[in-house]
Amino acid sequence: MLAPLENEFMVRAIAEIALIGAAGAAIGCWVVLYRLSYAAESLAHATLPGIVLAALAGVPLLLGGAPAILLAALAIGLVSRAPGVDREVGVGVVVTTMFGLGALLALSPETPPGVQELLFGDILGVADADLVAAACLAACAALALALLHGRLLATGFDRTAARRVGASPAIAEAALVVLLALAIVVAVQALGNLLVVAVFVGPAAAAAQLTERAGAMIAAAVAIAVASGVAGLYASYYLGTAGGASIALAIVLAYVLALASAAAMRRTTIG
């Protein structure tokens, strides 16, 4: 069990997935409760052309991912205003277009080989800057969610009642989406554009099967995310599989186990 820890790249990878997993799972609980899972996937895919261009230019991915998300939001707003076009249709059209453009850039024969890693991540190649960004994300997520907890809870429970107690549903949802977008841009370097959404939705969905209390759900989701991340890295080390894909599969397995546990608890209660 300790052999992988003798390698610096594994220690860095574990630290990275622990920070990203904790932040992503905490944010993901509100994403799941607010039924924004599709939005999370859409935001992840919409960043691809921006982060590919940033990687080609040799600048931080944040400088490419953030404008890409802003452009996608503006495009969705414009497309959705067209007569007869539903908002979900607008999201599908814009996100598919941006993801397709990003994939063409990343998979072009003229593109340097390392850029393709943006699709699947490079958790085993974490640099100091990535760890600093992940640590900042974890700290910002903890602070922001602590400040927004009451408003998010009130809005998620009853939007009408939330307005009566001074909590604006629009502001709460906007703050959550901004936080989610920032987290995706930071996490995409390690987990890749195709797999990053797993850490935001999977642990939270698994935790939702085990508890109905917001605080307990967040704690369970963080624990599941970190444990799944470490398990995926160990599987990658010993089986020679891709790190990001192994983590994503470990998260899926955790969700399946949570479903089975919830079903068993219901049968016990009924019995």
N, C-alpha and C positions, 0 to 999 in steps of 0.2 A: 504493500500500500504506500510505502514511503519512497519507493524507487523513482517514480515520476518527479517527485519534489527535488531530486538531485539535479534536475535540469532547470536552468534559469527560465527558459521559454515556457515551461509548464507552470512555474510559480507565477510568472507574469500573466499567463492566460487565466489561471484560477483567480487571481486578483481582479482581472478585467471582467470576467463573467460574474464574479460576486458583486462588483459595483454596479454593472449594467443590469444584472438580474434583479438586484434589490430595488433599484430605481424603476426599472421597467415593470416589475410586478406590482409595485405600489401604484404607479400610474395606471397600469392595466386593470386594476380592480375597478377604478372609476370608468375606464373605457368599456368594460363589460357591463357594469351597472347602468351606464348611459346608452348602451347598445350602439357603441361607436366602433365595433370591431372592423366593419367594412371601411370606415374612415381611416383607421390605423393602417390597414393594408394599402389603401389608396395613397395615403401620404408617403408610405415607404416606397411604392413604385414610382411616384411622381418625382422623387428626388434623384432618380437614376441619371438622367442626362446632366444634371448639375454636378453631381459628384464625379461623374466620368470626366467632364471638362476640367473640374478642379484637379483631379488626379493627373490628367495630361499636362496641365499647366504647372504642376508641382506646388500647388498651394493647399492649405488646409481644406478638408472636405466641407467644413462648415461654410466656407465662403462660396461653395457651389450648391450645397444642399439647401441652404436657407432661401436663396433667391428662387430656386426651382420650386420649392413649396409655395412661395408667395405667387409666382407666376401661375402655378396650377390653380390656386385659390381664385385668382382673378379670372382665369380662363373658364373655370367652372361657373362662376357667377355670370359671366357674359353668355355662355352657351345655355345656361338654365333659363335665361330671360327670353330666349327665342320662343316664338309661339309654338305650342304643342310639344315642347321639350320638357320632360320631367327632370327634376334635380338629379335623381339617381342615374338617369340616362346621360346627363351632362357629365357627371362624375366618371362614368364608364368611358365615355368618349375621350375626355381630356386625359385621364390617367393611362388609358391604353395607348394613346398617341405618345405621351411623354415616355412611357416605359419602352415602347417600341423604338423611339428615337435613341434612348439611352442604350438599349441592347445593340442597336446598329453601331453606335459609337464604340461600345465595349468589345464587340465581337468582330469588328472590322479587321481585315488582314494587316492593315497599316498601323493598327493600335498596338502599343507595347504590351507584351504578355502579362505583365503584372496587373493591368487594368481589369482583366477578366475576374480577378479576385473580388472586385466590388460586388459581383453578383452573388458570390457564395461566402465572402468574408475570409479573414485571415487571422483567426483568434490566436493562432500559434506564433504569429509574427508581431505581437503587440510591442509598440515602442513607448518610451517614456511619455511622450506627448499624449498618446492614447490613454494611458493610465491617469494622467492629470485631468484630461477631459472627462473621463468616466467618474473620477472622484468629484469633480465640480458638478457633474450632472446629478450624482447621488445626493450631494449636499443641497443643491438647488431644489431637487425634487422633494426632499424631506422638509425643507423650509416652506416651500410653496404649498405642499399638500397639508401641512400643519395649519398654515394660515387660512387655507380655503376649505378645510374639513367641514366646518359648520355649514357653509354655503353650498358645498357640493352635496352634503347629506340632505339638507333641506330641499334642494332642487330635485335631487334624485327621488326623494320620497313623495313629494307633492309640489309640483311647480306653482300651483295657485296659492297654496299656503306659504310657500317660500317668499312670494312677493309681499305677502301680508306682514312677514317678519323682517322685511328689508333686504332680503337676498334676491339679487337679480339673476334669473336663470340664464339670460343671454351672456352676462359677464362670466358666470361660473363655467358655462360651456366653452366660451371663447378662451378663457384661461387654461382650461383642460386641454383644448386642441393645440394651443401654443406650446404648452409643456410637452405634449405628446410629440409634436413636430421637432422640438429641440432634442428630445430623447432619441428619436429615430435617427436624426442626423449624426448624433454622437455614436450610437450603437451600430450603425451600418458598417463602419470600418471593420469591426470585429466579426459580425455575424452575416454581413452581406445583405444586399437589397432583397433577395428572394426569401431569406430566412429570418430577418430581423423581427418581423411581426410576431413570430412564435413566442418570444420572451415577453411581449406585452399582453398577449391574449391567453396563451396556454396556462401559465401558472394561476392567473386570476380565475379562469374558467374552472380549473381544478379546485381551487379554494372555495369557489361558489357552491360546489357540490358538498362541501364539508361543513359549512357554517353560513348563517344568514346575518350575522353581525358584522358591520363594516370593519371595525377594528380587528376582530379576529380573522376576517377574510384577508385583510392586508398582511397581517403577520404570517398567516398560512401561505399566502401567495409568495411572499419574499422567501420563506423557508423552502418552498417547492422549487422556486426559480434557482436559488443558489445550489441546492442539492442536485437538481437536474443538470445544471451547468457543470458542476464538478464531476458528476457521473458520466456525462457526455465526453468530457475531456479525458477521463480515465479510459473510457471505451475507445476513444480515438487513439490514445497512446498505445494501448495493448493490441488493438485490432488493426491498426494502420488505416483507419477510416478518416474522412474529412472532419475537422473539428467542429465547424458550424453545423453541418448536417447531423453529426452525432449528438450535439446539444439539442437540436430541434427534435430529433427522434426521442431523446430522453424526456423532453417536456411532454410530447404526445403520450408516451408511456405513463408518465405521472398522471396525466388527465384520465387515461383509461382506468388506472388503478383507483383514482378518486371516484369515478363513476361506479366502479364495482363496490367500493367501500360504502358509498351513499346508498346503493341498492341493498346491500347487506344490512345496513342500519335500519332502512325502512322495513325490511322483512322482519327484523328482530323486534321493532316497535309494534308492528301489526300483530306478530305472534304473541 
